[in-house]
Amino acid sequence: MRVLVGQGSCGIAAGAGKIFAELQKAVNDNQIKADVLCTGCMGACYLEPIVEVFDDNNNRHTYVRVSLDDVPGLVEKHLIGKTPVSELLISEEDTGKQKRQKKVTLRNCGLINPEDIDEYIAVGGYEAAKKYVTELGADAVIANLKTSGLRGRGGGGFPTWFKWNAGKNSPSDKKYIICNADEGDPGAFMDRAIMEGDPHSMLEGMLIGGFAIGADEGIIYVRAEYPLAIKRLEIAMKQAREKGYLGKNLFGSDFNFDIRIKAGAGAFVCGEETALIASVEGKRGMPTLKPPFPTEKGLFGKPTVINNVETLANIPWIMEKGGEAFAAIGTESSSGTKTFALTGHVKKTGLIEIPFGITLREIVEELGGGVTDDNNVLTGGSYKAVQIGGPSGGCLTQEHIDMPLDYDSLKAVGAMVGSGGIVVMNEYTCMVKIARYFMQFTQNESCGKCVVCREGTRQMLALLDDIIDGTATEATITLLQELAETVQIGSLCALGKTAPNPVLSALRYFRDEVEAHVIDKRCPTGNCEALLSYTIIPELCKSCTLCAKKCPVDCISGSKGVPYVIDAEKCIKCGVCMDVCKFNAVVKGKGA
């Protein structure tokens, strides 16, 4: 038997490490013929910790939300008694959600031990690299990529074959291929899951890419906040060298290729190619003008191809199955699958991998299980907005619920695929505050090189603060729109050019909500403290004087036997009166 315990960062955070240790001890103590193995994220993060048992006949039994207290019964009933523990098994509904997906990038995650190269080899690992290095050649790699239609999964969606071909045709005695693993979008963790669950697929993709463009060195630029990913990458690279998949004269050819890791400091701007290159060179991560493009003049002035983790993890599958097989998945302009991190006000959070062309309705209602309130209880209603593409993306509304998700469709409505973060927001979400959250993020992450981005994001943040604080006028909205459009046009790199997207989305799709803040001095969702109003219900007030005594600005008055009242002009909306009232007489409203 194989007993797999999901130990991506999500599983470990849920306690999978202790369950893994307890299962190993029980198997050893009872001399059970079973291998207890760690694996990566299985995708269904909302069901962690997850334990999967493959019996002697390779039947798969998935146990979810397993606790330490469940381990003895699981060992006794299933591992010893050969009888599945029905109360711990995954539901048919959740099984259906997993089967609804199409796993290409995540094909091995949750199924193999990421710290054992033999398991990757057992599922065909490194066979594609060997075939192209020893038989088919670099031109065949490029041709197959072109047929596949693979576009970069890091945000821009640039055709991968074109970039590789440009790198191949740039003459130089030294070339590099870099894996951009600097995943910085809030709510995005796709690349992390691949590195933790199937690092060799990415390494093999880099190897094939290095061969195709003529590079002998690969660099993985990974954020230092991913310690588990770094650990498993280091193990994978060490084992690959021992097996002869990295190093000199690979597969008996004259091709030399090795990979090293460069840990980044977590600067969001280093997701931009030229800023990333500067960081690898030991400089401050700041973008430069293009052209020249990295494929012409990149790292240390040499031709350099940069792809993100998900893009590279697709390469071995495409080289093995053929570009036609990949192109048959998805849509005509956006082939293949896309991995998304589904988070926010949705019942079933985690990683999903689906073909391009799927709709938001399918993602939110079917794969996500529906929209929830702040306590993760299903509301039975629809979402208010879906933020896609992180700080660089935009919001999709109910009018987009049946729109097919692909690069071109999203661009047409002011959004983008981005790295693949999907944040679902319910009707209680203040869209002005959401726009401010993402603007705060990009303002903090701006490298400061160009004035338009550095000062533009600062001023947009200040204008959003005015709207939230109730000090804005109608002219503020006009100025915010003009400033956002200016920053979008005039910024040097993609960080600045896309920073206004959440603001422009809010103004485009939720202008009535913005105007309610500005004109009516009211937050429709009741989330902006400065726009709230506190009142005392006369019928419930007992004239106990407690609220008046605790009010820091003496804005509450009354007398014995007469209900107390709040002076709205003096009230600073601190909420102390409501906190201390024992009779629930003080209530909070959503503004005038």
Residue pairs with C-beta under 8 A, 6 or more apart in sequence:
1 32
1 33
1 34
1 35
1 53
1 54
1 55
1 56
1 79
2 34
2 35
2 37
2 53
2 54
3 23
3 27
3 34
3 35
3 36
3 37
3 51
3 52
3 53
3 54
3 79
4 37
4 38
4 39
4 51
4 52
4 53
4 54
4 110
4 111
4 113
5 11
5 16
5 19
5 20
5 23
5 36
5 37
5 38
5 39
5 49
5 50
5 51
6 16
6 39
6 40
6 41
6 42
6 48
6 49
6 50
6 51
6 52
6 110
7 16
7 17
7 20
7 38
7 39
7 40
8 40
8 41
8 42
8 109
8 192
8 193
8 196
8 197
8 228
9 41
9 189
9 192
9 196
9 228
10 41
10 45
10 48
10 189
10 350
11 41
11 42
11 48
11 49
11 50
12 228
13 48
14 48
14 49
15 49
15 67
15 68
16 48
16 49
16 50
18 68
19 49
19 51
19 66
19 67
19 68
19 71
20 36
20 38
22 68
22 71
23 36
23 51
23 71
23 74
23 75
24 36
26 32
26 71
26 72
26 75
26 79
27 34
27 36
27 75
27 79
30 75
30 79
30 80
32 75
32 79
32 80
34 79
37 113
37 116
38 113
38 114
38 115
39 52
39 109
39 110
39 111
39 112
39 113
39 114
39 197
40 109
40 110
40 114
40 193
40 196
40 197
40 198
41 109
41 110
41 193
41 196
41 197
41 350
41 351
42 50
42 52
42 109
42 110
43 98
43 101
43 106
43 109
43 110
43 193
43 350
43 351
43 352
43 353
44 50
44 64
44 90
44 94
44 97
44 98
44 348
44 350
45 349
45 350
45 351
46 347
46 348
46 349
46 350
47 64
47 65
47 90
47 94
47 350
48 64
48 65
49 65
49 66
49 67
50 62
50 63
50 64
50 66
50 110
51 62
51 63
51 66
51 74
52 60
52 61
52 62
52 63
52 110
53 60
53 61
53 63
53 78
53 79
53 84
54 60
54 61
55 61
55 82
61 78
61 84
61 89
62 89
62 90
62 95
63 70
63 74
63 85
63 88
63 89
63 90
64 88
64 89
64 90
64 94
65 88
66 74
66 88
70 85
70 88
73 85
74 85
74 88
77 83
77 84
77 85
78 84
78 85
94 348
97 348
97 366
97 367
97 369
100 354
100 366
100 367
101 352
101 353
101 354
101 367
102 329
102 337
102 353
102 354
102 355
103 109
103 337
103 353
104 314
104 317
104 326
104 329
104 336
104 337
104 353
105 153
105 190
105 194
105 201
105 310
105 313
105 314
105 317
105 337
105 339
105 353
106 193
106 194
106 197
106 198
106 339
106 351
106 353
107 198
107 201
107 317
108 120
108 123
108 197
108 198
108 201
109 193
109 194
109 197
109 198
110 197
111 123
112 119
112 120
112 122
112 123
112 198
113 119
114 196
114 197
114 198
114 199
114 200
114 232
114 235
114 236
115 232
115 235
115 236
116 239
117 125
117 200
117 236
117 239
117 240
117 243
120 126
120 198
120 200
120 201
121 243
124 320
125 200
125 201
125 204
125 316
126 200
126 204
126 207
126 243
126 245
127 320
128 204
128 208
128 315
128 316
128 319
128 320
129 204
129 207
129 208
129 211
129 245
129 250
129 251
129 316
129 319
130 251
131 319
132 138
132 140
132 141
132 208
132 211
132 212
132 319
133 211
133 250
133 251
133 253
133 255
134 251
134 252
134 253
138 168
138 211
138 212
138 213
138 214
141 164
141 208
141 211
141 212
141 319
142 161
142 164
142 165
142 168
142 212
143 323
144 318
144 319
144 322
144 323
145 160
145 161
145 164
145 315
145 318
145 323
146 159
146 161
146 165
146 323
147 322
147 323
147 324
147 327
148 161
148 318
148 323
148 324
148 326
148 327
148 335
148 336
149 159
149 323
149 326
149 327
149 334
149 335
149 336
150 159
150 160
150 161
150 311
150 314
150 315
150 318
150 326
150 335
150 336
151 157
151 158
151 159
151 160
151 334
151 335
151 407
152 158
152 159
152 160
152 163
152 307
152 308
152 311
153 308
153 310
153 311
153 314
153 338
153 339
153 417
153 419
153 420
154 180
154 271
154 307
154 308
154 310
154 311
154 419
155 271
155 389
155 392
155 416
155 417
155 418
155 419
155 494
156 494
157 334
157 407
157 416
157 417
160 307
160 311
163 295
163 305
163 307
164 209
164 212
164 213
164 305
166 293
166 295
166 296
167 175
167 177
167 212
167 213
167 214
167 215
167 295
167 303
167 304
167 305
168 212
168 213
168 214
170 295
170 296
170 303
172 302
172 303
174 216
174 217
174 300
174 302
175 213
175 214
175 215
175 216
175 217
175 302
175 303
175 304
175 305
176 215
176 217
176 218
176 219
176 298
176 299
176 300
176 302
176 303
176 304
176 305
177 206
177 209
177 210
177 213
177 215
177 217
177 218
177 219
177 304
177 305
177 306
177 307
178 218
178 219
178 220
178 221
178 276
178 277
178 280
178 299
178 304
178 305
178 306
178 307
179 202
179 206
179 218
179 219
179 220
179 221
179 222
179 306
179 307
179 308
179 309
179 312
180 221
180 271
180 273
180 276
180 306
180 307
180 308
180 309
181 191
181 195
181 220
181 221
181 222
181 223
181 226
181 229
181 308
181 309
182 221
182 222
182 223
182 264
182 266
182 267
182 270
182 271
182 276
183 189
183 190
183 191
183 192
183 223
183 226
183 271
183 308
183 309
183 419
184 223
184 266
184 267
184 268
184 270
184 271
184 445
185 389
185 390
185 391
185 392
185 418
185 419
185 421
186 390
186 391
186 421
186 423
186 438
186 441
187 341
187 343
187 344
187 390
187 421
187 422
187 423
188 341
188 390
188 418
188 419
188 420
188 421
189 341
189 351
190 309
190 310
190 339
190 340
190 341
190 351
190 419
190 420
191 308
191 309
191 310
191 419
192 226
192 229
193 339
193 351
194 201
194 202
194 309
194 310
194 313
194 339
195 202
195 222
195 226
195 229
195 232
195 233
195 309
196 228
196 229
196 232
198 313
199 229
199 232
199 233
199 235
199 236
200 236
200 240
201 312
201 313
201 316
201 317
202 220
202 309
202 312
202 313
203 233
203 236
203 237
203 240
203 245
203 246
203 259
204 245
204 315
204 316
205 307
205 311
205 312
205 313
205 314
205 315
205 316
206 218
206 220
206 259
206 312
207 218
207 245
207 246
207 250
207 257
208 315
208 316
208 319
209 215
209 218
209 305
209 307
209 312
209 315
210 216
210 217
210 218
210 257
211 255
211 257
213 303
213 305
215 257
215 305
216 255
216 256
216 257
216 258
217 257
217 258
217 259
217 260
218 257
218 258
218 259
218 260
219 259
219 260
219 261
219 262
219 280
219 299
220 233
220 259
220 260
220 261
220 262
221 262
221 264
221 270
221 276
221 279
221 280
222 229
222 230
222 233
222 261
222 262
222 263
222 264
223 263
223 264
223 265
223 266
224 230
224 263
224 264
224 265
224 266
225 266
230 261
230 263
233 261
234 261
237 246
237 259
237 261
240 246
241 247
241 258
244 250
244 251
246 257
246 258
246 259
247 256
247 257
247 258
248 256
249 255
249 256
250 256
250 257
262 279
262 280
264 270
264 276
264 279
264 285
265 279
265 285
267 275
267 279
267 285
267 445
267 447
268 391
268 441
268 442
268 445
268 495
269 275
269 285
269 286
269 287
269 445
269 446
269 447
269 493
269 495
270 276
270 279
270 285
271 495
272 287
272 493
272 494
272 495
273 294
273 298
273 306
274 287
274 288
274 290
274 294
274 493
275 285
275 286
275 287
275 447
275 493
276 285
276 306
277 294
277 298
277 299
277 304
277 306
278 284
278 285
278 286
278 287
278 288
279 285
280 299
281 299
281 300
284 447
285 447
286 447
286 449
287 447
287 449
287 492
287 493
287 495
289 492
294 303
294 304
294 305
294 306
295 303
295 304
295 305
296 303
297 303
298 304
298 305
298 306
308 419
310 339
310 419
310 420
314 326
314 336
317 326
318 325
318 326
326 335
326 336
327 335
327 336
328 335
329 335
329 336
329 337
329 355
329 356
330 336
330 337
330 355
330 356
330 357
330 406
331 356
331 357
331 404
331 406
333 406
333 407
333 408
334 356
334 357
334 406
334 407
334 408
335 356
336 355
336 356
337 353
337 354
337 355
337 356
338 353
338 354
338 355
338 356
338 405
338 417
338 420
339 351
339 352
339 353
339 420
340 351
340 352
340 353
340 354
340 363
340 420
340 421
340 422
341 350
341 351
341 420
341 421
341 422
342 348
342 349
342 350
342 351
342 352
342 363
342 367
342 368
342 422
342 424
343 349
343 421
343 422
343 423
343 424
344 387
344 422
344 423
344 424
344 425
345 371
345 372
345 373
345 374
345 383
345 424
345 425
345 426
345 429
346 364
346 368
346 369
346 370
346 371
346 372
346 383
346 424
347 368
347 369
347 370
347 371
347 372
347 376
347 378
348 367
348 368
348 369
349 368
352 363
352 367
354 362
354 363
354 367
356 404
356 405
356 406
356 407
357 404
357 405
357 406
358 404
358 405
359 401
359 402
359 403
359 404
359 405
360 386
360 396
360 400
360 401
360 402
360 403
360 405
361 401
361 402
363 405
363 422
364 370
364 371
364 383
364 386
364 401
364 424
368 424
369 378
370 378
370 379
370 380
371 378
371 379
371 381
371 382
371 383
371 424
371 426
372 378
372 379
372 426
373 379
373 426
373 428
374 426
374 428
379 426
379 427
381 426
381 427
382 398
382 401
383 398
383 424
383 425
383 426
384 397
384 398
384 425
384 426
384 427
384 428
384 429
384 431
385 395
385 396
385 397
385 425
385 429
385 431
385 434
385 509
385 510
386 395
386 396
386 397
386 400
386 422
386 423
386 424
386 425
387 393
387 394
387 395
387 396
387 421
387 422
387 423
387 425
387 434
387 438
387 502
388 394
388 395
388 396
388 405
388 410
388 415
388 416
388 417
388 418
388 421
388 422
388 423
389 410
389 415
389 416
389 417
389 418
389 419
389 421
389 501
390 418
390 419
390 421
390 438
391 438
391 441
391 442
391 445
391 498
391 499
391 501
391 502
392 416
392 418
392 494
392 495
392 498
392 499
392 501
393 415
393 416
393 418
393 421
393 498
393 501
393 502
394 413
394 414
394 415
394 416
394 501
394 502
394 504
394 505
395 415
395 431
395 434
395 502
395 505
395 506
395 509
395 510
396 403
396 413
396 415
397 509
397 510
400 413
403 409
403 413
405 417
406 417
407 416
407 417
410 416
410 417
414 501
414 504
414 505
414 508
415 501
415 505
416 498
416 501
425 431
425 434
427 525
428 525
428 527
429 525
429 527
430 513
430 523
430 524
430 525
430 527
430 528
431 506
431 510
431 513
431 514
432 464
432 467
432 468
432 506
432 510
432 513
432 514
432 517
432 523
432 528
433 468
433 527
433 528
434 502
434 506
435 464
435 502
435 503
435 505
435 506
436 461
436 464
436 465
436 468
438 502
439 457
439 460
439 461
439 464
439 499
439 502
439 503
440 461
442 457
442 495
442 499
443 457
443 458
443 460
443 461
443 499
445 495
446 453
446 454
446 457
446 495
446 496
446 499
447 495
448 454
449 492
450 490
450 491
450 492
450 493
450 496
452 486
452 487
452 490
452 491
452 492
452 496
453 487
453 491
453 492
453 493
453 495
453 496
453 499
456 483
456 486
456 487
456 490
456 491
456 496
456 499
456 500
457 487
457 496
457 499
459 483
460 480
460 483
460 484
460 487
460 499
460 500
460 503
463 472
463 476
463 479
463 480
463 483
464 480
464 503
466 472
466 476
467 476
467 477
467 480
467 514
467 517
467 518
468 517
468 523
468 528
468 530
468 531
469 528
469 530
470 517
470 521
470 528
470 530
470 531
472 517
472 518
473 518
474 515
474 518
474 519
476 518
477 507
477 511
477 514
477 515
477 518
480 503
480 507
481 504
481 507
483 500
484 500
484 503
484 504
484 507
485 500
485 504
487 496
487 497
487 499
487 500
488 497
488 498
488 499
488 500
488 501
488 504
489 497
490 496
491 497
491 499
506 513
506 514
507 514
513 524
516 522
516 523
516 524
517 523
517 528
517 531
520 591
520 592
521 531
521 591
521 592
522 531
522 590
522 591
522 592
523 531
523 532
523 590
523 591
524 590
525 590
526 532
526 588
526 589
526 590
526 591
529 573
529 575
530 573
531 590
531 591
532 573
532 588
532 589
532 590
532 591
533 568
533 571
533 573
533 588
533 589
533 590
533 591
533 592
534 566
534 571
534 573
534 575
534 577
534 578
534 586
534 587
534 588
534 589
535 566
535 586
535 587
535 589
536 547
536 556
536 563
536 564
536 565
536 566
536 577
536 585
536 586
536 587
537 585
537 586
537 587
538 563
539 563
540 583
540 584
540 585
541 558
541 563
541 564
541 583
541 585
542 583
542 585
543 558
543 559
543 560
543 561
543 562
543 563
543 564
544 582
544 583
545 558
545 564
546 580
546 581
546 582
547 556
547 564
547 576
547 577
547 580
547 581
547 586
548 554
548 556
548 557
548 558
548 564
550 576
550 577
550 580
551 576
551 577
552 572
552 574
552 576
553 570
553 571
553 572
554 570
555 566
555 567
555 569
555 570
555 571
555 572
556 564
556 565
556 566
556 567
556 577
557 564
557 565
557 567
558 564
558 565
563 585
566 577
566 586
575 588
577 586
578 586
578 587
578 588
